[in-house]
Amino acid sequence: MSTIDIPPGIGLQGTPLGTFRAPPRARRLAGLALVIVTLLAVLTWYFVSRHWWRWHASTQAVLPMAFLAFAGIGYLVRRARVAVSRDGVRWGWNALGFTQERERIVSAHVYTDGVAFEAKRGSWWFIAARDWDRFDAFVRQLKRAELPMQTHTGKAPFRARLQSYGRFLDGLLVFSMLGAIAVALWAA
């Protein structure tokens, strides 16, 4: 067995000061959507296999896969975490993540409904308060990490709020469940 000593600052993430998840209600909705859409997809494919010669059988076989893909993406996104460390802010999972390094952050603009990270190059990155549990603790950890911050009163600008995906994602999950129900009834 050998050990390699890696010097600091070569791209490895430090110990997070705080890790934040999606709200429990959103995670439950994503899990429920994935289970319901999967069960309805199996049921729909069973109905289609009994009547495969109908002219709309191919549509009934493909639509459940599309709804399953939507539900799977929603489930994965709701399982992602945001971690604040002295090296920057990371969004993702253990195996895959996206990091806004401390050196690239010009300022973290704190609003009542989220935080917009202004980068030296590239677009701003907005983290909406409603998409993450314990948002007040998130802001405290940004201060603790000593990231450059600016506090603003009021809501974030519209262009920043466009990056918030929570309501759209929840709507997509509900749409996937309703679509899967409709296709299953159609195939029956």
C-alpha positions in Angstrom: 0.0 0.0 0.0 1.3 3.4 -0.8 0.2 6.9 0.0 0.6 10.0 -2.2 0.7 13.4 -0.6 -1.0 15.9 -2.8 -0.2 19.6 -2.3 -3.2 21.9 -1.7 -4.8 23.9 -4.5 -4.5 21.5 -7.4 -8.2 21.0 -8.0 -9.3 18.7 -5.2 -12.2 19.9 -3.2 -11.8 20.8 0.4 -14.0 19.7 3.3 -17.4 21.3 2.8 -18.5 23.8 5.5 -22.1 23.0 4.7 -24.0 20.6 2.4 -27.5 21.4 1.3 -30.2 19.2 -0.3 -33.4 19.9 -2.1 -36.4 20.3 0.2 -37.9 17.0 1.4 -41.2 17.6 -0.4 -39.4 18.1 -3.7 -37.4 14.9 -3.2 -40.5 12.9 -2.3 -42.3 14.2 -5.4 -39.3 13.2 -7.6 -39.2 9.7 -6.0 -43.0 9.3 -6.3 -43.0 10.4 -9.9 -40.2 7.9 -10.8 -42.0 5.0 -9.1 -45.5 5.9 -10.6 -44.1 6.5 -14.1 -42.1 3.3 -14.0 -45.1 1.2 -12.9 -47.3 2.8 -15.5 -44.7 2.3 -18.2 -44.6 -1.4 -17.5 -48.4 -1.6 -17.5 -48.6 0.3 -20.7 -46.0 -1.9 -22.4 -48.0 -4.9 -21.2 -51.2 -3.5 -22.8 -49.3 -2.7 -26.0 -47.8 -6.2 -26.2 -51.4 -7.6 -26.2 -52.4 -5.3 -29.2 -49.1 -4.6 -31.0 -50.8 -4.5 -34.5 -52.8 -1.4 -33.8 -51.7 1.7 -35.7 -50.9 3.7 -32.6 -49.0 0.9 -30.7 -45.6 2.4 -31.5 -46.6 5.8 -30.0 -47.9 4.0 -26.9 -44.7 2.1 -26.6 -42.4 5.2 -27.0 -44.3 7.8 -24.9 -43.7 5.9 -21.6 -40.0 6.0 -22.3 -40.1 9.8 -22.7 -42.0 10.2 -19.4 -39.6 7.8 -17.7 -36.7 9.9 -18.9 -38.3 13.1 -17.6 -38.9 11.4 -14.2 -35.4 10.0 -14.1 -33.8 13.3 -14.7 -36.0 15.0 -12.1 -35.1 12.3 -9.6 -31.4 12.8 -10.3 -31.5 16.6 -10.1 -33.4 16.5 -6.8 -30.8 14.1 -5.4 -28.0 16.6 -6.2 -26.4 18.6 -3.4 -24.9 22.1 -3.0 -21.7 22.2 -0.9 -20.0 25.3 0.3 -16.3 25.1 1.1 -13.4 27.5 1.3 -12.5 26.4 -2.3 -15.8 27.6 -3.7 -19.4 26.2 -4.3 -20.1 22.8 -5.7 -23.4 21.4 -7.2 -23.8 17.8 -8.0 -23.3 14.3 -6.6 -20.4 12.4 -5.2 -19.2 11.1 -8.5 -20.1 14.1 -10.7 -20.3 17.7 -9.9 -19.8 21.3 -11.1 -17.8 23.7 -9.1 -17.6 27.5 -9.1 -14.1 28.0 -7.8 -13.3 30.7 -5.3 -10.8 32.3 -7.7 -13.6 32.7 -10.3 -16.2 34.3 -8.0 -16.1 38.0 -8.2 -19.0 38.4 -5.8 -21.9 36.4 -4.3 -25.0 38.6 -4.6 -27.4 37.6 -1.8 -31.0 38.4 -2.4 -34.1 37.4 -0.4 -35.0 34.7 -2.9 -31.5 33.3 -3.7 -27.8 33.9 -4.3 -26.3 34.9 -7.7 -22.6 34.1 -8.1 -20.9 36.6 -10.4 -18.0 35.0 -12.2 -14.9 36.7 -13.7 -15.8 35.1 -17.0 -19.0 33.5 -18.1 -22.5 33.8 -16.9 -23.9 34.3 -13.4 -24.9 31.2 -11.5 -28.2 31.5 -9.5 -29.2 29.3 -6.6 -32.8 29.9 -5.7 -33.8 29.7 -2.0 -36.9 27.7 -2.8 -34.9 25.0 -4.5 -32.7 24.2 -1.4 -33.4 23.4 2.2 -32.1 25.6 5.0 -31.3 28.6 2.7 -30.4 30.8 5.7 -27.7 28.4 6.7 -26.4 28.4 3.1 -25.9 32.2 3.3 -24.2 31.8 6.7 -21.8 29.2 5.3 -20.9 31.5 2.4 -19.9 34.2 5.0 -18.0 31.5 6.9 -16.1 30.5 3.8 -15.2 34.2 3.4 -16.4 34.4 -0.1 -16.8 38.0 -1.4 -20.5 38.9 -0.9 -22.9 41.7 -1.5 -26.2 41.7 0.3 -29.2 43.2 -1.6 -32.7 44.0 -0.4 -35.5 42.5 -2.5 -35.7 39.8 -5.1 -33.0 38.8 -7.6 -33.1 40.3 -11.1 -35.3 38.4 -13.5 -32.3 37.3 -15.6 -30.9 35.6 -12.5 -34.2 34.0 -11.5 -34.5 32.4 -15.0 -31.9 29.9 -13.9 -34.1 28.6 -11.1 -35.4 25.2 -12.1 -37.5 24.1 -9.1 -41.0 25.0 -10.2 -40.4 23.9 -13.8 -38.9 20.6 -12.6 -41.9 19.9 -10.3 -44.3 20.8 -13.1 -42.4 18.4 -15.4 -42.7 15.6 -12.9 -46.4 16.2 -12.5 -46.8 16.3 -16.2 -44.9 13.0 -16.6 -47.2 11.3 -14.1 -50.3 12.6 -15.8 -49.0 11.8 -19.2 -48.1 8.2 -18.1 -51.6 7.8 -16.7 -53.2 9.1 -19.9 -51.0 6.8 -22.1 -51.8 3.7 -19.9 -55.5 4.4 -20.1 -55.2 4.9 -23.9 -53.3 1.6 -24.3 -55.8 -0.2 -22.1 
